[in-house]
Amino acid sequence: MNRSKHLNRNVSFHKLAKEFQTLSHQILHYANQGILRPDFQREVSRMILDFSGADEVELWLKDHGKYFRSTVKRQPREPFLFRIRSSAQNEDGEIIPEPEDDLDHIRLCDNILRGQVDPSKSMLSESGHHPSLFLIPLSVNQKNIGMFQLKSKAVNYFKKGQIERYESLARTLEIAAAHRDAQIDLRERVKELTCLYSIARLASKAEITLEEILRGIVELLPSAWLYPEIACARIVMDGHSYSTPHFREGRWKQSANIVVHEETRGQVEIFYAEERPELDEGPFLKEERNLLDTVAKEVAIIIVRRQAEQEKSELKEQLRHTERLATIGQLSAGVAHELNEPLGNILGFAQLAKKCPGLPQQAELDIEKILTASLNAREVVKKLLIFARKLPPRKTKVNLNQLVEEGLHFFESRCAKEGIELARSLSPDLPDILADPAQLNQVIVNLIINALQAMEAGGRLTLRTLAGEEHVSLMIEDTGIGMDEEVMKQIFTPFFTTKDVGQGTGLGLPVVHGIVTSHGGSIKIESKPNQGSRFEIQLPITSSPEV
């Protein structure tokens, strides 16, 4: 009889050992899946609850400096009730009890969690509605990482042989928690590095625009965060917003400023659309803060690089444009000099022929046409020489207001005839400047003619002068057909014209540009299709004529 009881005891002991071993394997297997801590605590607690037959399992795990306390209870009608929350701590690190807590029990838990109890020893106690309470500290490398508790309403529920097994199970739980933490950390780091690598690849594509890069970065960001399924991202840059599809702001937000040359140009933002447990920065990890700051810096670097590339491209284009102008200028000067002599001969002989007595009327009319055509050709040659700067300005003191009035004198009747309202606003205290009056008059006339030709259906022509500290300004503004960006890029290119054949030489604005430049001035243009054009010329105020 005694032998039979001994055998039965051995069978029960081996069965219990095997069941504990199976539970340990299940916990380790579950930890290998690298699931998030709330799910890990819930499932492990449920396994222990089912195995132990206890009424409640409470698991405390330390994560990012906080203790997360989860509870699994048996329910009469439900498999179990799960609750998890981060435990509040005061400035000294002591656990702050919740209203329903037993103060003596929480004090005991606090002592265990703060290492004031030997982490290798478990203990039996009782608390409130649970006469049987079994507490087991959890530690890794002699550092406390939490504890778990088994609670039962039955008296003396935990037997001596079981206690040793639960202590062994605690060691398994420590390994599982550490392994899960390492897997999660590795996975998050891989996600972060993948995000940064993808951003670098995106930025290296020269064929896409900055806007396309920013949209691409926004779409990459959510997958690098702990909860990508509820994450939304947005980049706000220079007043423009780029966001993920179905974007919506949530209560929880991380943001980082995009600073370019010490100027804040925008922000990179991450939102969580749903509640999640509190970690380092709300529900966000400190590593996610570092990643977001890095992304903001990368965006700033991309912007600086793209701006530098654009400026380099513009400088190259300006250099090519300057080289073309120089070449055209040399050719123009050569052509002008070659044409001057035959034109002078044509004019001279035409004038002599006109003086011959007894010329038929038709011959006289034809000679007059030769003279007119020759004079027009000589004017073109003069423009070529001005453009090529072979005719240097002859500077004297002039008043810009007076030149404007003289230029408008020839166009007032034309404006009235063509239904164009003429307005002038000339600064009365405009100082004199050193300039070639004939050349500046040509600038004013050319700009007025261009404005009138842009207002075939009538409109308003406005001329203004203004005095600054170092410059005087002339603004000529019309309400005509305007220009698009492509036309504006070419208007100072010699022989470029939008007029029909025979209606323009394409030298008017290049000559204007040449004259203004030779006077040390500058010219700015604002224009939009169907919204008119505005030319602003600035000329320096100097104290003495050039020698």
C-alpha positions as CSV (number, residue, x, y, z in Angstrom):
1,M,0.0,0.0,0.0
2,N,2.8,2.4,0.9
3,R,4.6,1.5,-2.3
4,S,1.5,2.3,-4.3
5,K,1.2,5.7,-2.7
6,H,4.9,6.3,-3.3
7,L,4.5,5.4,-7.0
8,N,1.4,7.6,-7.3
9,R,3.3,10.5,-5.7
10,N,6.2,10.0,-8.2
11,V,3.8,9.8,-11.1
12,S,2.1,13.1,-10.0
13,F,5.6,14.7,-9.4
14,H,6.8,13.8,-12.9
15,K,3.5,14.9,-14.5
16,L,3.7,18.3,-12.7
17,A,7.3,18.7,-13.8
18,K,6.4,17.9,-17.4
19,E,3.5,20.4,-17.3
20,F,5.7,23.1,-16.0
21,Q,8.3,22.3,-18.7
22,T,5.6,22.5,-21.4
23,L,4.4,25.9,-20.0
24,S,8.0,27.2,-20.0
25,H,8.4,26.1,-23.7
26,Q,5.2,27.8,-24.6
27,I,6.3,31.1,-22.9
28,L,9.7,31.0,-24.7
29,H,8.1,30.1,-28.0
30,Y,5.8,33.1,-27.6
31,A,8.6,35.4,-26.7
32,N,10.4,34.4,-29.9
33,Q,7.6,35.9,-32.0
34,G,8.9,39.4,-31.0
35,I,5.4,40.7,-30.1
36,L,4.8,44.0,-28.4
37,R,5.0,44.1,-24.6
38,P,1.2,44.6,-23.9
39,D,0.4,41.5,-26.0
40,F,3.3,39.6,-24.4
41,Q,2.1,40.4,-20.8
42,R,-1.5,39.5,-21.7
43,E,-0.8,36.1,-23.3
44,V,1.9,35.0,-20.8
45,S,-0.4,36.0,-17.9
46,R,-3.3,34.0,-19.5
47,M,-1.1,30.9,-19.9
48,I,0.0,31.1,-16.2
49,L,-3.6,31.7,-15.1
50,D,-4.9,28.7,-17.1
51,F,-2.1,26.5,-15.8
52,S,-2.2,27.5,-12.2
53,G,-5.9,27.6,-11.7
54,A,-5.4,30.7,-9.6
55,D,-8.1,33.5,-9.6
56,E,-5.7,36.3,-10.7
57,V,-2.3,36.8,-12.2
58,E,-0.6,40.2,-11.9
59,L,2.6,40.8,-13.9
60,W,4.9,43.8,-13.5
61,L,7.5,44.4,-16.2
62,K,9.9,47.3,-16.4
63,D,10.2,49.0,-19.8
64,H,11.8,52.4,-20.6
65,G,12.1,53.4,-16.9
66,K,8.5,52.6,-16.1
67,Y,6.7,49.6,-14.6
68,F,3.8,48.3,-16.6
69,R,1.3,46.5,-14.4
70,S,-1.1,44.0,-16.1
71,T,-3.8,42.0,-14.4
72,V,-5.6,38.9,-15.7
73,K,-8.7,37.8,-13.7
74,R,-11.1,34.9,-14.1
75,Q,-14.6,35.9,-15.0
76,P,-17.7,33.9,-14.5
77,R,-18.9,34.4,-18.1
78,E,-15.7,35.5,-19.9
79,P,-12.5,33.5,-20.3
80,F,-10.6,36.3,-18.5
81,L,-10.4,40.1,-18.0
82,F,-7.2,41.8,-19.0
83,R,-6.0,45.2,-17.9
84,I,-2.7,47.0,-18.3
85,R,-1.4,50.4,-17.3
86,S,1.8,52.1,-16.4
87,S,2.3,52.5,-12.6
88,A,2.7,56.1,-11.4
89,Q,5.8,56.8,-9.3
90,N,6.7,59.7,-7.2
91,E,10.0,61.7,-7.3
92,D,11.7,59.1,-5.1
93,G,10.7,56.3,-7.5
94,E,8.1,54.8,-5.1
95,I,5.0,53.3,-6.6
96,I,1.9,55.4,-6.1
97,P,-1.1,53.2,-5.1
98,E,-4.4,53.3,-7.1
99,P,-7.7,53.9,-5.2
100,E,-8.6,50.2,-5.2
101,D,-5.2,49.0,-4.1
102,D,-4.4,47.5,-0.7
103,L,-1.8,49.8,0.8
104,D,0.2,47.1,2.6
105,H,0.3,45.0,-0.5
106,I,1.5,47.9,-2.7
107,R,4.2,48.7,-0.2
108,L,5.4,45.1,-0.4
109,C,5.4,45.3,-4.2
110,D,7.3,48.5,-4.1
111,N,10.0,47.0,-1.9
112,I,10.3,44.1,-4.3
113,L,10.5,46.3,-7.4
114,R,13.0,48.6,-5.8
115,G,15.3,45.8,-4.9
116,Q,14.8,46.0,-1.2
117,V,13.9,42.3,-1.1
118,D,16.3,39.5,-2.2
119,P,15.4,39.1,-5.9
120,S,16.1,35.4,-5.7
121,K,13.5,34.7,-3.1
122,S,9.7,34.4,-3.6
123,M,7.2,34.9,-0.8
124,L,3.8,33.9,0.3
125,S,1.4,36.5,1.7
126,E,-2.2,37.6,1.7
127,S,-4.1,40.6,0.5
128,G,-7.7,41.8,0.6
129,H,-9.9,39.2,-1.0
130,H,-7.0,36.8,-1.7
131,P,-5.9,34.7,1.3
132,S,-3.3,33.1,-0.9
133,L,-0.8,35.4,-2.5
134,F,2.4,34.3,-4.1
135,L,5.0,36.9,-5.2
136,I,8.1,36.2,-7.3
137,P,10.7,38.9,-8.1
138,L,12.0,39.0,-11.7
139,S,15.6,40.1,-12.4
140,V,18.1,39.9,-15.3
141,N,21.9,40.3,-14.6
142,Q,21.0,41.1,-11.0
143,K,18.9,44.0,-12.1
144,N,15.2,44.1,-11.2
145,I,12.9,43.9,-14.2
146,G,9.6,43.3,-12.4
147,M,7.7,40.5,-10.7
148,F,4.6,38.3,-11.1
149,Q,2.0,37.4,-8.6
150,L,-0.5,34.6,-8.3
151,K,-3.6,35.3,-6.3
152,S,-6.2,32.8,-5.1
153,K,-9.3,33.1,-2.9
154,A,-8.6,29.6,-1.5
155,V,-6.6,29.3,1.8
156,N,-3.1,27.7,1.4
157,Y,-3.7,27.3,-2.3
158,F,0.0,27.1,-3.3
159,K,1.7,23.8,-2.2
160,K,5.4,23.4,-1.4
161,G,6.2,21.4,-4.5
162,Q,4.5,23.9,-6.7
163,I,6.4,26.9,-5.3
164,E,9.8,25.5,-6.5
165,R,8.3,25.0,-9.9
166,Y,6.9,28.5,-10.0
167,E,10.3,29.9,-9.0
168,S,11.8,27.9,-11.9
169,L,9.1,29.3,-14.2
170,A,10.0,32.8,-13.1
171,R,13.6,32.2,-14.4
172,T,12.1,31.2,-17.7
173,L,9.9,34.3,-17.7
174,E,13.0,36.5,-17.1
175,I,14.8,34.9,-20.1
176,A,11.6,35.3,-22.2
177,A,11.2,39.0,-21.3
178,A,14.9,39.8,-22.0
179,H,14.7,37.9,-25.3
180,R,11.5,39.7,-26.3
181,D,13.0,43.1,-25.4
182,A,16.2,42.3,-27.5
183,Q,14.1,41.2,-30.5
184,I,11.9,44.3,-30.3
185,D,14.9,46.6,-29.9
186,L,16.6,44.9,-32.9
187,R,13.5,45.1,-35.0
188,E,12.9,48.8,-34.2
189,R,16.6,49.6,-35.0
190,V,16.3,47.8,-38.3
191,K,13.1,49.7,-39.1
192,E,14.8,53.0,-38.3
193,L,17.9,52.2,-40.4
194,T,15.7,51.0,-43.3
195,C,13.8,54.3,-43.1
196,L,17.0,56.4,-43.2
197,Y,18.5,54.3,-46.0
198,S,15.3,54.7,-48.0
199,I,15.3,58.5,-47.5
200,A,18.9,58.6,-48.7
201,R,18.1,56.6,-51.8
202,L,15.1,58.9,-52.5
203,A,17.2,62.0,-52.1
204,S,19.9,60.7,-54.5
205,K,17.4,60.6,-57.4
206,A,18.3,63.7,-59.4
207,E,15.3,63.3,-61.8
208,I,12.6,63.9,-59.1
209,T,11.6,67.3,-57.6
210,L,12.0,68.4,-54.0
211,E,8.2,68.1,-53.6
212,E,8.3,64.5,-54.7
213,I,11.1,63.7,-52.2
214,L,9.1,65.2,-49.3
215,R,6.0,63.2,-50.3
216,G,8.1,60.0,-50.5
217,I,9.6,60.7,-47.0
218,V,6.2,61.2,-45.5
219,E,5.1,57.8,-46.8
220,L,8.2,56.1,-45.4
221,L,7.9,57.4,-41.8
222,P,4.9,55.5,-40.3
223,S,6.6,52.1,-40.9
224,A,9.5,53.1,-38.7
225,W,7.4,53.8,-35.6
226,L,6.4,51.3,-33.0
227,Y,2.7,51.3,-34.0
228,P,2.7,51.8,-37.8
229,E,-0.9,50.7,-38.2
230,I,-2.2,53.9,-36.4
231,A,0.6,56.3,-37.3
232,C,0.1,59.3,-39.7
233,A,2.9,61.5,-40.9
234,R,3.1,65.1,-42.2
235,I,5.8,67.5,-43.4
236,V,5.0,71.2,-43.4
237,M,7.5,73.1,-45.4
238,D,7.4,76.8,-46.4
239,G,3.6,76.8,-46.0
240,H,3.1,73.7,-48.1
241,S,1.8,70.4,-46.5
242,Y,2.7,66.9,-47.5
243,S,0.9,64.1,-45.6
244,T,0.1,60.4,-45.7
245,P,-3.1,59.2,-47.3
246,H,-6.2,59.4,-44.9
247,F,-4.2,61.7,-42.7
248,R,-5.8,62.8,-39.4
249,E,-4.3,64.4,-36.3
250,G,-4.4,62.5,-33.0
251,R,-3.9,63.3,-29.4
252,W,-0.4,62.0,-29.4
253,K,2.1,63.8,-31.5
254,Q,5.9,64.0,-32.1
255,S,7.4,66.8,-34.1
256,A,10.8,68.2,-35.1
257,N,11.7,71.5,-36.7
258,I,13.3,71.7,-40.1
259,V,16.1,74.3,-39.7
260,V,17.9,75.6,-42.8
261,H,20.7,78.1,-42.3
262,E,19.4,78.8,-38.7
263,E,15.9,79.5,-40.1
264,T,13.0,77.3,-39.2
265,R,11.3,76.4,-42.5
266,G,8.9,73.8,-41.3
267,Q,8.2,70.6,-39.2
268,V,8.2,66.9,-39.5
269,E,5.2,65.4,-37.5
270,I,4.1,62.0,-36.4
271,F,0.6,61.4,-35.0
272,Y,-1.0,58.4,-33.3
273,A,-4.7,58.2,-34.1
274,E,-5.5,55.9,-31.2
275,E,-4.4,55.6,-27.5
276,R,-1.4,53.5,-26.6
277,P,0.5,52.8,-23.3
278,E,2.8,55.6,-22.2
279,L,6.5,55.0,-22.9
280,D,9.3,57.6,-23.0
281,E,7.5,60.5,-24.7
282,G,3.8,59.7,-24.4
283,P,3.4,56.5,-26.4
284,F,6.6,57.2,-28.3
285,L,10.1,55.8,-27.7
286,K,13.2,57.9,-27.1
287,E,14.7,56.2,-30.1
288,E,11.8,57.5,-32.2
289,R,12.5,61.0,-31.0
290,N,16.1,60.6,-32.1
291,L,15.0,59.2,-35.5
292,L,12.5,62.1,-36.0
293,D,15.2,64.7,-35.2
294,T,17.6,62.9,-37.6
295,V,14.9,62.9,-40.4
296,A,14.3,66.6,-39.9
297,K,18.1,67.3,-40.2
298,E,18.2,65.1,-43.4
299,V,15.3,67.0,-44.9
300,A,17.2,70.3,-44.2
301,I,20.3,68.8,-45.8
302,I,18.3,67.7,-48.8
303,I,16.8,71.2,-49.1
304,V,20.2,72.9,-48.9
305,R,21.7,70.5,-51.5
306,R,18.8,71.0,-53.9
307,Q,19.0,74.8,-53.6
308,A,22.7,74.6,-54.2
309,E,22.2,72.5,-57.3
310,Q,19.5,74.9,-58.5
311,E,21.8,77.9,-58.0
312,K,24.6,76.1,-59.7
313,S,22.4,75.3,-62.7
314,E,21.2,78.9,-62.8
315,L,24.8,80.2,-62.7
316,K,25.7,77.8,-65.5
317,E,22.8,79.1,-67.5
318,Q,23.8,82.7,-66.8
319,L,27.3,81.9,-67.9
320,R,26.1,80.3,-71.1
321,H,23.8,83.3,-71.7
322,T,26.7,85.8,-71.1
323,E,28.9,83.8,-73.5
324,R,26.2,83.9,-76.2
325,L,25.7,87.6,-75.7
326,A,29.4,88.2,-76.0
327,T,29.6,86.2,-79.2
328,I,26.5,88.0,-80.6
329,G,28.0,91.3,-79.5
330,Q,31.2,90.7,-81.4
331,L,29.3,89.6,-84.5
332,S,27.0,92.5,-84.3
333,A,29.8,95.0,-84.0
334,G,31.6,93.5,-87.0
335,V,28.4,93.5,-89.0
336,A,27.5,97.0,-88.0
337,H,30.9,98.3,-89.0
338,E,30.7,96.5,-92.4
339,L,27.3,97.9,-93.1
340,N,28.0,101.5,-92.0
341,E,30.1,102.3,-95.1
342,P,27.7,101.0,-97.8
343,L,24.8,102.5,-96.0
344,G,26.5,105.9,-95.9
345,N,27.2,105.6,-99.7
346,I,23.5,104.6,-100.4
347,L,22.3,107.6,-98.3
348,G,24.7,110.0,-99.9
349,F,24.0,109.0,-103.5
350,A,20.3,108.8,-102.9
351,Q,20.4,112.4,-101.6
352,L,22.4,113.5,-104.6
353,A,20.0,111.7,-107.0
354,K,17.1,113.4,-105.3
355,K,18.6,116.8,-106.2
356,C,18.8,116.1,-109.9
357,P,16.5,118.4,-111.9
358,G,13.7,117.0,-114.0
359,L,13.3,113.8,-112.1
360,P,10.0,111.9,-112.9
361,Q,7.6,111.9,-110.0
362,Q,7.8,108.1,-109.6
363,A,11.6,108.2,-109.5
364,E,11.4,110.9,-106.8
365,L,9.1,108.7,-104.7
366,D,11.3,105.7,-105.1
367,I,14.4,107.7,-104.0
368,E,12.4,108.8,-101.0
369,K,11.7,105.2,-100.1
370,I,15.4,104.4,-100.5
371,L,16.3,107.2,-98.1
372,T,13.7,106.0,-95.5
373,A,14.8,102.4,-95.7
374,S,18.5,103.4,-95.4
375,L,17.7,105.6,-92.3
376,N,15.9,102.7,-90.7
377,A,18.8,100.4,-91.5
378,R,21.3,102.9,-90.0
379,E,19.1,103.0,-86.8
380,V,19.4,99.2,-86.6
381,V,23.1,99.4,-87.0
382,K,23.2,102.0,-84.2
383,K,21.3,99.7,-82.0
384,L,23.7,96.9,-82.8
385,L,26.6,99.1,-81.8
386,I,24.9,100.1,-78.6
387,F,24.2,96.5,-77.8
388,A,27.9,95.6,-78.6
389,R,28.9,98.6,-76.4
390,K,30.9,100.1,-79.2
391,L,29.1,103.4,-78.6
392,P,30.0,104.4,-75.0
393,P,27.6,106.6,-73.1
394,R,28.3,110.3,-73.0
395,K,27.2,111.1,-69.5
396,T,26.0,114.5,-68.2
397,K,23.8,115.5,-65.3
398,V,20.2,114.7,-66.3
399,N,16.9,114.7,-64.5
400,L,14.9,111.4,-65.0
401,N,11.6,113.1,-64.6
402,Q,12.4,115.5,-67.5
403,L,13.4,112.5,-69.7
404,V,10.1,110.7,-68.9
405,E,8.1,113.8,-69.8
406,E,10.0,114.2,-73.1
407,G,9.5,110.6,-73.9
408,L,5.7,110.7,-73.2
409,H,5.3,113.8,-75.3
410,F,5.5,111.7,-78.5
411,F,2.9,109.1,-77.3
412,E,0.1,111.1,-75.6
413,S,-1.9,111.4,-78.8
414,R,-1.4,107.7,-79.7
415,C,-2.5,106.6,-76.3
416,A,-5.7,108.7,-76.6
417,K,-6.3,107.3,-80.1
418,E,-5.9,103.7,-79.0
419,G,-8.0,103.9,-75.8
420,I,-5.0,103.7,-73.4
421,E,-5.2,105.6,-70.1
422,L,-1.9,107.3,-69.4
423,A,-0.9,107.8,-65.8
424,R,2.3,109.3,-64.3
425,S,3.5,109.6,-60.7
426,L,6.9,111.4,-60.8
427,S,8.7,112.0,-57.5
428,P,9.1,115.8,-57.1
429,D,12.4,115.5,-55.2
430,L,14.2,113.3,-57.6
431,P,18.0,114.0,-57.7
432,D,19.9,114.4,-60.9
433,I,21.9,111.5,-62.1
434,L,24.9,111.1,-64.5
435,A,23.7,109.5,-67.7
436,D,23.6,109.7,-71.4
437,P,20.3,111.5,-72.1
438,A,20.0,110.1,-75.6
439,Q,20.5,106.5,-74.5
440,L,18.1,106.8,-71.5
441,N,15.6,108.4,-73.8
442,Q,15.9,105.3,-76.0
443,V,15.3,103.1,-73.0
444,I,12.1,105.0,-72.1
445,V,10.8,105.0,-75.6
446,N,11.5,101.3,-76.2
447,L,9.7,100.3,-73.0
448,I,6.7,102.5,-73.8
449,I,6.5,101.1,-77.3
450,N,6.6,97.6,-75.9
451,A,3.8,98.4,-73.4
452,L,1.6,100.0,-76.1
453,Q,2.1,97.0,-78.4
454,A,1.0,94.7,-75.5
455,M,-2.3,96.6,-75.1
456,E,-3.9,96.4,-78.5
457,A,-7.4,96.4,-77.0
458,G,-6.6,99.4,-74.7
459,G,-5.6,99.5,-71.1
460,R,-3.6,101.6,-68.6
461,L,0.0,102.7,-68.9
462,T,1.6,103.9,-65.6
463,L,5.0,105.5,-65.2
464,R,6.5,106.2,-61.8
465,T,9.8,107.6,-60.5
466,L,11.1,107.2,-57.0
467,A,14.2,108.3,-55.2
468,G,16.2,106.0,-52.9
469,E,19.4,106.5,-50.9
470,E,21.7,105.3,-53.6
471,H,19.4,104.9,-56.6
472,V,16.6,106.5,-58.6
473,S,14.0,104.1,-59.9
474,L,11.8,104.2,-63.0
475,M,8.7,101.9,-63.1
476,I,6.8,101.3,-66.3
477,E,3.7,99.2,-65.9
478,D,1.0,98.1,-68.3
479,T,-2.2,96.0,-68.2
480,G,-1.5,94.2,-71.4
481,I,-1.1,90.5,-72.4
482,G,1.8,89.8,-70.1
483,M,4.5,87.1,-70.5
484,D,4.9,83.6,-69.3
485,E,8.1,82.4,-67.6
486,E,9.6,80.9,-70.8
487,V,9.3,84.2,-72.6
488,M,10.7,86.2,-69.7
489,K,13.8,84.0,-69.7
490,Q,14.6,85.1,-73.3
491,I,13.5,88.7,-73.6
492,F,17.0,90.0,-73.3
493,T,18.4,87.6,-75.9
494,P,19.2,89.5,-79.1
495,F,16.8,88.9,-82.1
496,F,14.3,87.0,-79.9
497,T,10.8,88.4,-80.5
498,T,7.2,87.3,-80.1
499,K,6.1,89.6,-82.8
500,D,5.2,88.6,-86.3
501,V,7.8,88.7,-89.1
502,G,8.6,92.3,-90.2
503,Q,7.1,93.8,-87.0
504,G,10.2,93.7,-84.7
505,T,13.9,93.1,-84.8
506,G,14.3,91.5,-81.3
507,L,16.8,94.2,-80.4
508,G,14.7,96.6,-78.3
509,L,14.9,95.0,-74.9
510,P,18.5,93.7,-75.4
511,V,19.5,97.4,-76.1
512,V,17.6,98.5,-73.0
513,H,19.4,96.0,-71.0
514,G,22.8,97.0,-72.5
515,I,22.2,100.7,-71.8
516,V,21.0,100.2,-68.2
517,T,24.0,97.9,-67.5
518,S,26.5,100.3,-69.1
519,H,25.1,102.9,-66.6
520,G,25.8,100.6,-63.7
521,G,22.1,100.0,-63.2
522,S,19.7,97.0,-63.0
523,I,16.4,96.0,-64.5
524,K,13.7,93.9,-62.9
525,I,10.6,92.4,-64.5
526,E,7.3,91.1,-63.1
527,S,4.8,89.7,-65.5
528,K,2.1,87.1,-65.8
529,P,0.0,86.1,-68.8
530,N,-3.1,88.3,-69.2
531,Q,-2.1,90.3,-66.1
532,G,0.3,92.9,-67.6
533,S,4.0,93.6,-67.1
534,R,6.0,95.8,-64.8
535,F,9.6,96.9,-65.6
536,E,11.6,98.6,-62.9
537,I,14.9,100.2,-63.7
538,Q,17.3,101.4,-61.0
539,L,20.1,103.8,-61.8
540,P,22.9,104.8,-59.4
541,I,23.2,108.3,-58.0
542,T,26.9,109.3,-58.5
543,S,28.7,112.5,-57.5
544,S,30.8,113.1,-60.6
545,P,30.8,112.0,-64.3
546,E,32.9,109.1,-65.4
547,V,36.2,110.0,-66.9
